[in-house]
């Protein structure tokens, strides 16, 4: 579970991980019910091509289009973005079967962005809990890593610090193996493990640490020093 307030960088982290994994040949299905396919595809191209999202869009139908196409080629055979609005669990299962047919193998990573948009008949938070139970079962059956983006209560969290475990909306914490809480202010991206069944975690997010971040490139770095090095390298180029 990747959790945070609106604008906290949940989707950026999820798409960054999805794109980088796809570039390494990992089969990824990204269910993007919150953002359209073209937008997410251009963001993924920015990640793989070392561009800003604006530069990716500006490369369409210009002499720089080949650079954009090369960025797409780095991940296009391994990343499928589905933009079904308010998908049901049946919709998601149908998409999994479709990519299984196309790849000849099931997805190894499934991203759900966001949990609140999953369409079910029950009351909102009962539906969210039922959905996490379904995805937990799906992960066990398929062996896939499933990442789910989800919101936190703004009344119980701060925009400049990862939210504590108790701020996660709908009491959906029971099923996930891990819960990562994130916060983003300009280029300051913080992340904390607030639940981890097999390692260290702190429910209050007191163990938060910073990653280097360039939101306009949808890109994260191991540290601020790594980000500075990337910027310096671009200057030399």
Buried (B, 14 or more C-beta within 10 A) or exposed (E): BBBBBEEBBBBBBBBBBBBBBBBEEBBBBBBBBBBEBEBBBBBBBBBBBBBBBEBBBEBEEEEBEEBBEEBBEBBBEBBBBBBBEEBBBEBBEEBBEEBBEEBEEBBBBBBBBBBBBBBBEEEEEEBBBBBBEBBBEBBEEBEBBBBBBBBBBEEEBBBEBBBBBBBBBBEBBEBBBBBBBBBBBEEEBBBBBBBBEEEEBBBBBEBBEEBBBBBEBBBBBEEBEEBEEBEEEEEEE
